[in-house]
Amino acid sequence: MYSILKKIFFALDPETAHYAALKSLDLAKRSGLSRCLKNQPLRPVTVMGLSFPNRIGLAAGFDKNGDYIDALAELGFGFIEIGTVTPRPQPGNPKPRLFRLAEQQGIINRMGFNNKGYDYVVKRLEKTDYRGILGINIGKNKDTPLENAIDDYLLGFRTFWKYASYITINVSSPNTPGLRDLQHSDFLARLLCVLKQEQHAVFLNEKKHVPLVLKISPDLTDNELADIAEIAIREKIEGIISTNTTIHREGVENSPYAHEPGGLSGLPLFKRSTLLTSRLHKFVQDRIPIIASGGVMDTRTGKEKLNAGAQLLQVYSGFIYSGPDIISQLALMD
């Protein structure tokens, strides 16, 4: 069935197709059709103190505002991550800003954290029936100066801790000017320290521990990665997502979209992202669990991520190119 739907969606502009697919999932949920497809493969794992029904999650960016959580939950994901969400609504970058590299099974996006802001997302979370593992990915507004970025992230934690199973700190998108500078050791150490203090305060006052997860770039040097790992270990960060999209263009040089600015994801990202995951694991060992994202397209790429040291996997481009079947294939692989 997905092969037929894919031809229809791929005939549309990528951003139009994205929302058409989400609307279709929501319609299937509301009409009851999704019950016929519902099948959550069970291979439970415990990571970050959380019990996941399986280790395959939906990466952030697919459902930015939490509008489709219940519909996506019907597909069998072991966890869902929404966002990136910023304190105030923002439209993102001008269109076109999403490009499908079908021949290479890649996607280039320069969406720019387009989202409806914290208040809107809270309203959506209050209406969801989903009780599975939910990650909420937070970022800063484009017009927030870097020196004030901590305020945006702190507000994000204070807003979402009661709804989140874990909160992801996104400092690695290439589409918000200067954001990746927050990965530098001085910025990052202060940011994580403040958020850990807030996490501890919530635990003392509310008796709920909300793990903090850091999402990093695949374009880090060895020295930068070593610094980040050291800070994450010192601050007792509970997880690291490896990785976000890349600004490099290996493997897509012949695509007509190769020179479009933005982050590249999908199969062309796999090698770079997996190599960084392996290097990261050497630094953190088992002190911090790794959630691998970036080119998980099938069981082969999924197994290589696990062999590189990941404990959980996230899909985005692989979900778009392969459809819902990829969830059970990955979840049940040996």
N, C-alpha and C positions, 0 to 999 in steps of 0.2 A: 504493500500500500504506500509506503513512504517513497518508493522510487517514482510513483506516479505524482505524488504531491510535490516531490522535489523538483520535477520538471516544471510544474506550475510555478512554484515559488522562485525557482532560478530564472524564470522568464521575466520576473519583476525586478525593479530596482532593489538592491540589497536591503536598504533600510525599510522600504515599503514591504518587502517580503518578510522581514523580521517581525514587524507588527502584525502582518496578516497571519503569520504562523501562530503568534501568541493569541490573537483573537480566535483563531480556529481551535486552539487548545481550550480556551475559556468556554467556547460554545459547546465543545464536546463534554466538558465538565458539567455545564449547566443543564445540558439535555440528557445527561446520564450515559451518553455513548462511551465515555472514558472508562466506565466501570467494566466494560467488556475487555478493555486493554490493560486494566490495572494489574500489575504484577511486580511486586517488590522482591527481587531476589535477596535471600537472607544469607549473608556471610558476615555475621556480626564481628565488629572489632571495637576495642576501647582505646581511644586516643584522646589526649588532653583531659582525661577524666570523664569523657563523654562516651556514651554507648551508641555507636553507629550501626544501623541495620546492615549496611554494606559500605564499602570504602569508596564508592563512586559518587562524587558530588557535581552539582552544576556550578560552574564558575560565575563570579560576579560579572555584570555587564549584560547578561541575558535578560534579566528582569530588574531593571534599575530601581524602580519605585515600589516593588513589592505588590504590583497589581495582579500577578498571575501565580502566586505561590501555591494556592490550592490546586490549580490546574496542572502545574508542573509536578506537584507531589504525586499525581496519579501515575506518573511515568516510571516510578520505581527508584528514584535517586535515594542514596543513603543520606544525603544532606543537600541543602540548597543554600546558596549564598546570594544575597541581593545587593544592589548598589552598583557602582559607588554613589553614595549619597553625600551631599554637601549641606551645610546649615541653611543656606538660602537657595531658592530655586534658581537655576540658570539654564539657558537654552543650549549651551554647548557651542561648538564651532559651526560655521556656515556649511550648508550642504552644497555639493555632495561630500560626504565625510566617511562613507563606508564602501569598500571595494572588495568584490569577490574575485579571487584568483583561482578559478575553478580547475584549471589544468594542473596547478601546483597544490591544490587543496589548502589554500591559504586565504587569509582575510587581512586587509589593511583597514584600520579604523583610526580616525582622528575625531572621535565623538566629542571629547572635551568635557566629560562629566556632565552631560545633559541629564538633568533630573529635576524633580519637583520639590526638593528640599525636605528637611527633617519633619516639619509639621504634617505635610501630606503623607509621608511614609508612615508616621505614627498612626494616622487614621486608618491606613490600609492594614497595618499590623493588628490593630484592635478588632478588625473584622475577619481576620483569617481563621480558618478552622484547623490549620496545620499545627501539629504538635510534635513534629520531628525535629531533627537538628537543623537549626537556622543560623547561618552566619550573616552578619550585617557589615558591609564594607563601607568605611567612612573615609572622606577626603576633605580637602579644603576648597573653599570657593576660589575661583580664578583671580578675583580682585582682592583677596586677602593677602596682604604683604607676608613674605616668608617669615619675618620676625614675629608676626602674630598668628602663624599657622597653628601653633600649639592650642590656641584658644578654640579654633574650629574643631580639632580632634577631641579636645576635652569636652566640649559641648556635645559632640557626637556620642561619646561614651555615656555621658550623663543622660542623654535622651533615650538611648537604645538598650541600656544594660538589662532592663526588665523584660525586653522582648527577645533578646539574643541568646543563643546557645554559646556563641563566641562572637567577638568583634574583630574585624580585620582592619588594620591600619594601612591604607594605600598611600605609599610615598614613592611609587615607582611608575606611574603612568607617564608616557612620554608626551601626552597631549595637553597637559596643563603646564604652562611656562614656569620653569624653576622648581617644579615639584620634586624632581629627582635629586635636587640639592639637599632635600631633607634626609636623604640616605647618608649624607656625610656625617662623620662620627660625632662632631659637636652638636649639630642639630638633633640627630637621632637619639643620642644619649639623653638629652634634656626631654625630648618628646616622650620617650618610653618611660623615663623616670616619673614624669608627671602622671602619665596614664596608669602606671602601676600603683602609684599612691592613691589615685581615685578608685582603682579596682579594689584595693585593700579596704578603703573606707566603705565601699558598697558591701563588701563581705562582712565587715564588722557590724554595719547597721542593718543590713537586709538578709544576712546569712545566705547570700547567693554569690558563688564564684563564677565570674564570666571570663573565660580565657581570652587573652590577647594574642592575636596572630599578626605577623608582619609580612606584607607582600613586597617582594623585592624584584629588581630588574634583572633580566638575563644578560645585560650589557656591562656588568660590574667587572672590574679588574680583580686579580687575586688578592691584592692588598686591600681593596675596598671590601671584598667579600669577607676577608679575615677580620677586618675591623667591625663589620656588621655582626658577624657571628659572635665575636667577643662581647659586644655590647648586649646582644640578645641573651647570651648566657648569663652575663652579670645581672641583667635586669629581670631574669627569670621569665622571659617571654615564653608563652606556652606552645607556640607553633610558628612555622615560617612557610609561606606559600612561595614556591619556586616554580614558575616565575610569571611575571607580567609579560607584555609584548615587547618586541625588539625594534630598534630603529634601523638595524642592519637588514640587508636585502640578499643574503646568500640564498641561492636556490630559486630566486624569482627574477633574476636579472633580465630574462627575456619576456617578462610579462609587460603588457602595455601600461600597467599600473605601478611598475617597480619604482618610479620616481615620485609617486604620490607621498606626501608627508604623512606620518602617523605610525602607529605600532603594528607590526606584522605578527600574526598568530597563525595557528594551524601547523600542518606538517613541515613547512619550511623553518619553523621555530624549533622543532623537536630536538635536533642535534645540539644546538647552542644551549637550550634550556636544560636538557638532560645532563650535559657536561657540567653546567653550573650546579645542578642538583647534586651530582656526584662530589664535586669539590666542596660544596656546602656541608655535605654529610661527613666528610673527613674532618671538618672543623668542629661540628657540633656533636658528632657521633649520635648517641641515643639520648643526649641531654635535652634536645628539642626535637619534637617530631616534625617531619617535613610533609607538606601537602604539595604534590607535584601537579603543575598545570603548565601547558605549553606543548602542543603537538601530540596530545593523547588522542589517537585516531582509531586505534584497534587494539587487539590483545597483544600484538607484538610490541607496539610502542608503550602500552600499559605495563607490560612485564619489564621492559627496560627501565621505566621510571622506578618501579619497585626495586629492581636490582641496583639502581643508583642510590637507594637509601630512603625512598619515600614510603610513608605508611598509608597515606590517603591519596586519591587521585581526583582531579577536577577536569571536566570536559566543557568545551564551548564550541570551537570550530569542528571538532570531531562529531559532536551532536548535530551540527548543521549539515555536515556532509554525509553522515551515516544514518541519522535518524535515531529514534528511541531504542532500537535494538542494541545499540552500542552499550547501553547501560547494563543490561543483563549479561552481555558478552564479557564485559570488563569485570563485573561483580562476581561472576562465577568462574573466572579463569583460575587455573591452578598456579 
